[in-house]
């Protein structure tokens, strides 16, 4: 596909690089010549320097021939204007980054009247991700598939877990639960395990489980299964606002520490049920005074990665059950686990996942389209959800008959609202929602994970 990306900041550059790696023809536009030169030299993209809303700049970037136009500047109004111009200039699909809550509430109208294909709100997406992860204290990350019927959690196996030393083929019978271990990260090596694989303490495992069985699993695995009742948010930006609204609606007690007085006053007005404190959230004495040790969860959301890491490390020292850290820079994300920080979120990753899912869906509009996409274990694997197309050639064959490529695992099938825990005798039918985990890059269709004879 021919794709044009406007606004090469933290999120925009990540989106452009991900799309380029997937083999798309990517052109970037930014007003900063140094930014354009850097990404052009370090990624396989073509750079144009200028105003992304200007007609001549868009035409130079080839918007008139673009399959997709994405505007990711820091200004919502500019993103919307860029998309309107791109649509008028011939772009087939347009995506705008819209962060202002007032604009985002109007998105159905804007999409219909202005022709936007999709709007993405990185801060809201991150808030949703954190809210899901807070459901279970021991989950490093949590994603939902099959319209909420199937959940995928990532945990770190503790030394005293009854799963340590257990073979995967024995887990279901010994726990009495439907459970499928999809991926294991052991010492940096990422594995899609077979039934004979034996778990070890310290393994980072991703597993799927029906929603109604997930809490039972945590209990039987001797892991904390409770949801927090009190949550401390350090940093009062947009993510904190969206997250606090979600947590308050779930009946949790929310306390926000923010150093800007004007922001505190604004949050106090729009979040009257939350406790808002004006102060330096990195000040250990302040955190102790505000009872960080009595909080069930701490989420560090300042605009500085290093501050977030330090706050989270202090929260761990105070034995807070659940600690979540927002980190933007990829190099810092790589070292967080070595510091003991297991739950890390990034607006870059969350936003690029959302856009990649959309791109793969429109690239394969007539096949088995991507419904959800989630990168796990540092991006080394992907969990995807597909809807089987009406004319798929591999339907009515058992999973045992189909020949899957190496590095593929079918994790769940939903048919007629019923979750099927996949066995070799199960078949795929048109309309099924299929969740799979794979190490294969750029999967756009279910047929991509089959050897050539079955994929035809």
N, C-alpha and C positions, 0 to 999 in steps of 0.2 A: 504493500500500500504506500501511496505518497502521503506523507504526514508533515504538517507545518506546526511548529511549537513556538509560541510567542511568550517571552518572559523567562529568562534562563537564570532564575535564582536557585535556591536549594531544591525546591520541589520540581521546578521546570527542568532543570538539568538532569535530575534523576529520571524523570519521565522520558526525556529525549534519549538518554543513554540506554534505557531499558528497551525502548521501541527500536532503536538502532540495532541492538544486540539480537533482536528477534527477526532481523532481516528486512525491516521496512526502510524505505527511502525517506530519510528525515531531514528537514530543513528547519533551522532555528532562526528566530528574529529577536534581537535585543538592541537597546540603544547604547549599551556599553561596548565599545569596540574591543576592549581587553577581554571581556567575557566571551564575546563571539569568537575571538581569535583562539582563546584557550580551549573551548569545547570543540572547535573545528579541528584543532591540532591533536586533541586527546581522544576524540570519539569519531566514529565514521558518520559524520553529519556535515551538511553544507550550511554555512553561516551567512546571514544577511544582517547588516547593521542599520538600524533605523526604527522609526515609530511603527509598531505593528498595526496601528489603525489607519495608516496612510495608504492610499490606493496604490501609489507607485511602488512602495515597499512590499506590499502584499503580492503585486504582480511579479516583482523581481523574485520573490520566494516561490512563485508558481502556485499561488493559492487557487487560481482559476482551474488548475488541473488536480487539485488535492482531493484525496478521498476523505481526509480528516484534518480539521483545523482545531488546535488546542491553544487557548489563551490562559497563561498561568502567571500574569503579572501580579504585583501586590495590590493593585487597585481594581475593585470590583467593577466600577463603572467603565474603566478602560477595557476590561476583559469582555464585558457585554458588547461594547461598541466594536471591538475587534471582531467578535463573532458575527455581528450583524453585517459588517463590511465583508467578511469572508464568505458568508452565505450569499450575499449579493454578487460577489465576484466568482461564484461557481463552486465553492467547497461543498462536498456532498454531506458531510457531517461536521458539526461544530460543538466543542465542549468549552465551557467557561468555568474558571475558578471563581466561586462566589462565597465570601466568608461572612459578610454582614448578615446578622440574623434577620433584619428587616427585609433585605432582598431575598434571602433564601426562602422565607415564608411565601414569597410571591412566585417561586420558581415554576409551578404549573402554568400560571398565566404567562410568564416570560417565555417559557418553552413553546407554548402554543402561539403566542402573538409574534414572537421575534424569531422563531425557528431554531431555538437552541435544541440540540440533540440531547444534551445532558449537562447538568451543573454538578460540580464537585466541591465540597467544603472540607478541606483537610482537617480543620480543627474539630468539626463535628464527627468526621470519620474516626479520628483518634479517640474522641470521647466515647463513641460507641464501642470501640475496641477495648478500652479500659473498663468500661461498665460491664462488658461480658466477662472479662478476666476476673473481676471482683466477685463473681458468683461463688467461686470456690477458693478458699485461702491458699490451697496447695497448688493451684494451677498456675504455671508460668504464663500461659496464653490459652485462650479458648476461642474457637470458631464454631459457627453453626452451619449445618447443611440441611438439605431436604426439608426446607421450610420449618426448621427448628426441631425436626424429629431426630436428627443425628447430630451429635456434638463431637468435636475433635478437641482434645486437650493435650497440652504439653506439660509434663511433670519431670522433676528430677528425683530419681529413685533414692530414698534415704537408706542408711545402713541397716536400720531395723525393719525394713519393709519385708513382708512375707513374700513379695514377688522376687526379691533378690535370690538368684540361684534357680529360679523356676523356668522350665521350658515353656515357650509360648503355647504349644499344643495342649498344655495342662491347665492354662489359666481359666478358661471358661468353666471347666468341670469343677475345679477347686474353689472358685469364687461363686459359682452358680449365677454368672452374669453373661450377657452377650457383650463381648469385648474383642476388639481387634487391634493389636499393636501394628501400626502402619510404618513407623520409622524409628530408628534409634541412632542417636549421636553418642558415640563412645570414643572419647579422646580425640575428637575432631573428625573421626571417620563416620560418615553417614551411611546407614545400612537400611535397606528394606528387608526385614528378616523373614526367614522361613519358620515353620513350626518347630523345628529342632533347636532354634536359637534359644540360648539361655541368658536371661537378664542378669545384670550385675548392679550392685550399689553404685550410685554415681552416674548411671546411664540417664541421658536425656531422652525420654520417649514420647512419641506422639501416638495417641490411640483414639479410636472412635468407639462410641458407646451410645445406645439410645438415650434420649434425654431423661427418661424415667429411671434409668439404671445408674446414671452418673454419680449421684450422691452416695448410693450404696457402694459403688466402687471405692470411693475415697475412704469410707468407713472401714471396709474390709482390707484395704491396703494400708491402714493405719496412718492415713494422711488427714490433715485438717479439711473438713468438708463444709464448714460453716461460712456463711456470708457475713461480711463485716456489718456491724451496727453503727460504728462511728468511723468517719474517714477524714483525714487531714489532707488538704490540698495546699501545697506550697507553690505560690504563683497564681495570680488572678487574671490571666489572659482569657482569650476566647475559649480555649479548651477547658479551662476551669469552669467557665460559665455553663457551657453545654453539659459537661460532666456533672456539675452540681445539680443542674435541673433534673437529670436522669436519676441521680442517687436520691435526691429529696423525694421524687415521685415514688421511689421504691421504699420509702420510710426510713432511710438512713439519716443519721446526724452528720452534718457537713460543717467543717470549719475551714476557712480559707485565710491564709496569711499572704498579704500582698504589701509591697513596700511603697507603692504610689498612692498617695492620699486620695486623689481624684478617682482613681480606679476603685478604691475601697468604698467611697461614697456611692459610686454608680452601682457596684455590686450589692451594696446594702439596700438600694432602692428596688432593684430587679430580682433579688433573691432574699426576701425578708425572712424566710425560714432558716437561712444559713447564718452561721456566726462568722463575721468578717473582722479580721484583725489587721491593723496597719503596723507593719514592722518588717524587719529583715528575716526572711524565712531560713536563711543560712546561719543565723545566730543560734548557736547551741543552747545558750542560756534561755533565750526566748522560747525555743522548742521545748525545753524542760519545764519552763514555767507554764506553758500551755498544755502540759500533760501528754507529750508525744508517746510516752511509754504506755499510756492508758488507751491509746487509739488502736482500733483493730486494723487499720490500714493507713498507709501514707503514700501519697502520689506527688512526686516532684515535677512541677510543670513550669519552671521559670524559663526564660529565654536563653539561658546560658547552660550548655551541657555540663560543664564542670561543676557548676553549682548544684545541678540536679543529682549528679553522681555523689557529691559530698553529703547532701541532705539524705539521700537514700542509704548511704553507708552508715550514717549516724542513726537513722531509724532502725537499721538492722542491729546495731549495737544495743539499742534500747528494747530489742526483742519484739518489735512490731511484727505481727503475724504476716501481713501482706504489704510488700513494698514494690511500687511500680515507678519506673524511671523513664522520663521522656528524653531521648537522645537524638539529635539531628545528624551529627557528623558520622559517616560510616566507619571511619577509623576508630572512633571512640566506642562505637557499638561493638566492634570486634573484641574489645578488652573488658567489656562490662561483666561478662560471665566469669572471667578470671578473678574479678573483684567480689564475686559472690552475688552479683545482681542478676537474677534470673528473668524477671519480668521487665522487659524493655520495649518501649513503643517509639515509633518514628513516623511523623507525618509524611516524610518522603516515601517510605515503604508502603504505608497504608494507601496513599493517594495513587502511587504508581500501580499497585495491585488493582485498584478500582478501574483505572483507565485501561490497563492491559486486558482486563476481563471484557470491557466494552469493545476494544479493538479486535480481540479474537472472535467475539460474537459477530461483529459486522463483517469480518473477513470470511466467515463461514455461515452466512445467513441461511443457506439451504441445507446444511448438514446437521450434525448433532451439536447444537450451539452451547457455548460456555455460559453457565448461569452464575457461577461463583468461582473465584480464584483466590488462593491464599498461599503465599510463600512461607515455608517453614524451615526451621533449622538453618538460619542464616542465609536463606535463599537457595540452598542446595537442593531443595525439593519443592514440589508444588502439590497442593491439594486442589482439585478442580471438581466442579459439578457440571454435568452435561445433561441436556434433555435429548433423548434419542429421537432422531428424525424419522419422519414417516417412511422414507425410502432407503433407510440404512440397510446395507447388504448383510450385516452380521446379526440381524435379529433372528429369533427362533432357533438359535444355536445355543447349546449349553456353554457355560463359561469354561468347562473342561475341554470342549471341542474347539473353542477359539484359541488361537495361538497369540499370546501377548508377548510383546517385546520385553527384554530384560529391563528391570527397574520399574515395573508397573504393578500396582495392587488395587483391586476393586474393593472399596471399603464399605459401600452401601448402595442399595437400590430402593427407590420409593415408587410404588405402583398403586394408583388409586387411593393415595393417602396412607398406605400401609408400608412400614419399613421392613425390608427384607435383608436379613443378615446373610450376605452372599455365600453360597456353597457351589461346588463344582457342577451340580445338577441344575442350577438356576439358569434361566435364559433372559436375554434382554429383549424388550418389546418396545415398539414405537410409543413415545410419550413418557417412558420411564425417566426418572431422575437418577442419574448414576454419579456417585462420588468415587473418585479415584485419587491415589497418591502416586507420584511418579518422579523419577530423577531425569526424565527426558525433557529437554528444553523446548519451549515454544509450542506445546501441544494445543491445537486449535479444534480438533475433532476427535471423537472417540476412535474413529478409524485410524488416527495417527499412532495409537498405541498397539495396533495389531500388526502382525507380519503381513507382508504384501498380499498373500493369497486371501486372507480373511478380510482385509480392509477394502478390497475391490467392491 
